[in-house]
Amino acid sequence: METIMNNGKQPIFVRSIRQKDNYTFTIQWTDNKIVDYRLSELQKRCPCAKCVDENSGMRKNASVDNNVKAVKISNVGRYALRILYTSGCSTGIYDFDMLHKMGFE
């Protein structure tokens, strides 16, 4: 898979996305960066209306099971991923720019 993302300097592409284990997937970027993403950490940042109050911007449920798994990970166009979690959360969209930046945190 090769998905375009622009970091403001030059385009960066997703070289590959692979499931590492039941709780983690890995993205290899064309800037030679390889990042593991723990599903529980991603769900803690989920931007969907089920997870974040639309009026206040506050998280509705701060606790996320560390053993949450992905039922399905799918592309949203050429710019993001949507993850369906075993917790039932399924509408958050994680754009590749955000995912790439998370690798520097």
Backbone bond lengths (Angstrom), bond angles and torsions (degrees), N, CA, C in turn:
res aa  C-N    CA-C-N  psi(-1)  N-CA   C-N-CA  omega(-1)  CA-C   N-CA-C  phi
1 M - - - 1.444 - - 1.521 107.67 -
2 E 1.297 116.60 137.50 1.448 120.87 177.75 1.513 108.33 -131.65
3 T 1.309 116.68 105.19 1.454 122.25 -173.56 1.524 109.62 -113.80
4 I 1.310 116.47 132.14 1.460 120.75 -177.22 1.522 110.59 -76.78
5 M 1.311 115.49 137.86 1.447 123.44 171.76 1.522 106.15 -144.58
6 N 1.297 117.79 141.73 1.450 120.45 -179.06 1.515 108.50 -117.24
7 N 1.327 116.33 121.71 1.467 120.70 -179.99 1.524 111.74 -94.87
8 G 1.313 117.69 14.61 1.459 121.30 179.09 1.518 112.86 91.89
9 K 1.313 118.10 -14.83 1.458 121.64 -179.21 1.518 110.36 -113.68
10 Q 1.286 115.67 -56.31 1.464 121.10 179.88 1.520 108.01 -149.08
11 P 1.297 116.77 155.69 1.470 118.44 178.56 1.522 111.00 -64.69
12 I 1.307 114.88 140.17 1.464 122.37 174.30 1.512 106.01 -121.73
13 F 1.295 115.32 139.58 1.453 121.06 -177.31 1.515 110.44 -116.82
14 V 1.307 115.11 154.02 1.456 120.98 169.76 1.520 106.19 -83.10
15 R 1.314 116.22 120.47 1.459 120.13 178.52 1.526 109.69 -82.06
16 S 1.350 116.50 -43.06 1.464 119.55 179.02 1.518 110.10 -159.92
17 I 1.328 114.70 155.04 1.462 122.80 173.13 1.518 105.78 -128.71
18 R 1.331 115.36 126.70 1.464 119.85 -178.07 1.521 110.24 -136.38
19 Q 1.310 115.43 143.23 1.461 121.12 173.80 1.525 107.32 -74.90
20 K 1.319 117.68 122.15 1.466 121.68 -179.50 1.523 110.23 -85.02
21 D 1.324 115.35 -47.11 1.462 122.66 175.69 1.525 107.22 -155.59
22 N 1.317 118.15 -169.42 1.467 120.70 -177.65 1.528 113.54 -64.41
23 Y 1.324 117.79 -18.97 1.461 121.86 -171.87 1.530 114.07 -116.94
24 T 1.331 116.88 -2.61 1.458 121.07 -171.53 1.528 110.89 -144.39
25 F 1.341 116.31 142.43 1.461 119.83 167.82 1.526 108.16 -127.23
26 T 1.314 115.54 160.28 1.455 122.39 -174.99 1.519 109.79 -121.28
27 I 1.335 115.34 135.52 1.457 120.44 172.34 1.523 107.60 -113.40
28 Q 1.319 115.45 129.76 1.453 121.34 171.49 1.523 106.60 -103.52
29 W 1.342 115.62 123.19 1.453 122.81 -177.65 1.520 109.57 -99.00
30 T 1.321 117.37 158.43 1.461 120.53 -179.71 1.528 113.17 -73.94
31 D 1.336 118.03 -8.36 1.471 119.80 173.46 1.530 110.21 -88.54
32 N 1.346 116.40 19.40 1.468 125.56 177.03 1.526 113.56 71.63
33 K 1.295 117.25 10.62 1.451 121.68 177.32 1.523 108.87 -86.36
34 I 1.334 116.58 133.86 1.461 122.44 176.01 1.517 106.44 -122.42
35 V 1.332 116.20 121.74 1.463 120.79 -173.72 1.525 110.23 -126.84
36 D 1.342 115.05 131.94 1.459 121.49 172.71 1.521 108.44 -91.21
37 Y 1.327 116.53 133.74 1.464 122.43 179.81 1.520 108.50 -117.26
38 R 1.314 116.08 113.88 1.463 122.03 177.26 1.521 107.12 -77.74
39 L 1.316 117.17 126.72 1.469 121.63 -176.19 1.518 112.38 -59.86
40 S 1.322 118.12 -38.04 1.472 119.66 179.16 1.526 111.22 -64.10
41 E 1.335 117.67 -36.48 1.464 120.67 178.21 1.530 110.97 -68.85
42 L 1.323 116.43 -37.91 1.463 119.30 176.97 1.522 111.31 -66.63
43 Q 1.334 117.34 -40.99 1.458 118.58 -179.43 1.526 110.74 -65.64
44 K 1.322 117.95 -30.76 1.465 120.66 176.14 1.525 111.87 -62.70
45 R 1.335 116.97 -21.86 1.465 122.42 179.83 1.521 112.29 -105.58
46 C 1.323 117.41 8.86 1.452 121.31 -175.83 1.532 110.49 -58.02
47 P 1.330 117.04 128.64 1.464 121.01 -177.69 1.523 114.73 -91.07
48 C 1.335 118.87 5.10 1.471 120.07 -173.83 1.528 112.06 -71.38
49 A 1.325 115.92 162.39 1.466 122.27 -178.57 1.523 112.46 -65.38
50 K 1.319 118.03 -23.89 1.468 120.83 176.73 1.531 110.69 -70.94
51 C 1.336 116.72 -28.94 1.464 121.54 -175.67 1.528 114.04 -99.97
52 V 1.333 116.85 -24.81 1.465 121.03 -176.19 1.526 109.57 -127.94
53 D 1.329 116.32 130.94 1.454 120.80 176.15 1.525 108.74 -67.17
54 E 1.319 116.72 123.70 1.462 121.12 -175.36 1.531 113.21 -66.34
55 N 1.324 117.50 -27.71 1.462 120.43 -178.58 1.522 112.72 -83.45
56 S 1.326 117.22 -44.85 1.461 120.42 -175.57 1.527 113.47 -96.17
57 G 1.333 117.33 -21.57 1.461 120.47 -175.82 1.519 113.08 79.45
58 M 1.337 116.01 3.54 1.472 121.19 -178.86 1.522 110.03 -82.66
59 R 1.320 116.01 147.45 1.452 121.96 176.51 1.526 108.61 -66.99
60 K 1.313 116.80 135.70 1.463 121.43 -179.99 1.525 111.28 -79.21
61 N 1.315 116.80 -38.17 1.450 121.13 -179.33 1.518 107.82 -136.04
62 A 1.325 116.25 104.46 1.464 120.78 -175.38 1.519 112.62 -74.14
63 S 1.322 117.24 -19.94 1.467 118.32 -177.35 1.528 110.56 -91.54
64 V 1.317 114.65 131.55 1.459 122.46 177.13 1.516 106.88 -128.21
65 D 1.313 116.50 133.18 1.458 121.94 178.17 1.528 109.02 -63.40
66 N 1.325 117.03 125.63 1.465 121.03 179.51 1.527 112.73 -64.75
67 N 1.317 117.04 -15.08 1.455 121.57 -179.60 1.523 112.93 -101.72
68 V 1.338 117.22 16.57 1.465 120.26 177.96 1.532 108.67 -62.45
69 K 1.316 115.57 142.77 1.470 121.84 -179.71 1.520 109.34 -121.29
70 A 1.311 114.95 168.76 1.465 120.79 175.30 1.518 108.53 -98.39
71 V 1.320 115.47 127.47 1.458 120.73 172.06 1.525 107.84 -78.91
72 K 1.362 115.18 -38.91 1.457 120.60 -179.11 1.521 109.08 -156.07
73 I 1.331 115.83 140.24 1.463 122.78 172.17 1.522 106.10 -122.30
74 S 1.329 116.25 124.12 1.465 119.10 -177.15 1.524 110.64 -134.56
75 N 1.325 114.83 155.75 1.462 121.04 176.89 1.517 110.25 -73.83
76 V 1.316 114.97 146.27 1.459 122.71 168.06 1.521 104.15 -114.98
77 G 1.303 115.49 100.92 1.459 119.85 -175.03 1.512 110.75 56.53
78 R 1.344 114.63 -137.13 1.460 120.51 179.76 1.518 111.24 -112.82
79 Y 1.346 117.17 18.84 1.459 118.17 -172.50 1.525 115.45 -129.15
80 A 1.333 118.99 -6.40 1.460 118.69 -172.95 1.521 112.18 -159.72
81 L 1.344 113.91 172.63 1.459 122.54 173.39 1.519 109.24 -120.99
82 R 1.319 115.87 148.89 1.464 122.41 170.73 1.524 105.39 -117.98
83 I 1.328 115.77 133.39 1.459 120.95 -177.83 1.521 109.18 -118.61
84 L 1.317 115.89 127.75 1.461 122.41 172.66 1.524 105.80 -98.63
85 Y 1.335 115.63 113.54 1.463 122.11 -176.67 1.529 111.13 -92.63
86 T 1.326 115.51 156.93 1.460 120.57 175.50 1.528 111.32 -65.74
87 S 1.312 117.93 -16.82 1.467 122.35 177.93 1.524 111.83 -75.73
88 G 1.338 116.87 -12.57 1.462 121.04 -178.19 1.509 113.45 104.45
89 C 1.306 118.12 -17.92 1.463 121.74 176.82 1.530 107.86 -65.31
90 S 1.355 116.47 131.87 1.461 117.32 -174.35 1.528 115.16 -149.72
91 T 1.318 119.14 0.48 1.462 118.69 -172.83 1.528 114.33 -111.45
92 G 1.321 118.42 -1.43 1.462 120.35 178.81 1.516 111.12 -71.37
93 I 1.331 115.33 137.82 1.461 121.34 178.11 1.522 107.68 -112.90
94 Y 1.325 115.28 126.43 1.460 122.76 -177.84 1.523 108.14 -108.75
95 D 1.339 116.82 103.19 1.457 118.39 -177.56 1.526 109.99 -74.44
96 F 1.334 115.03 152.45 1.454 120.40 -174.40 1.518 112.60 -64.72
97 D 1.325 118.01 -29.70 1.463 120.25 176.59 1.530 109.98 -60.87
98 M 1.337 116.85 -47.14 1.461 121.22 178.57 1.529 110.72 -62.35
99 L 1.326 117.11 -44.72 1.458 120.38 -179.27 1.520 111.49 -62.76
100 H 1.312 117.07 -40.84 1.457 120.22 179.02 1.523 110.43 -63.95
101 K 1.326 117.31 -44.73 1.471 121.28 179.42 1.523 111.55 -63.04
102 M 1.330 117.55 -34.96 1.470 120.34 178.36 1.522 111.35 -58.70
103 G 1.305 117.27 -29.31 1.456 121.16 179.38 1.509 114.28 -66.46
104 F 1.342 117.44 -15.40 1.467 121.93 179.19 1.523 111.82 -98.09
105 E 1.309 117.56 -4.45 1.476 120.40 -177.42 1.509 111.03 -79.25
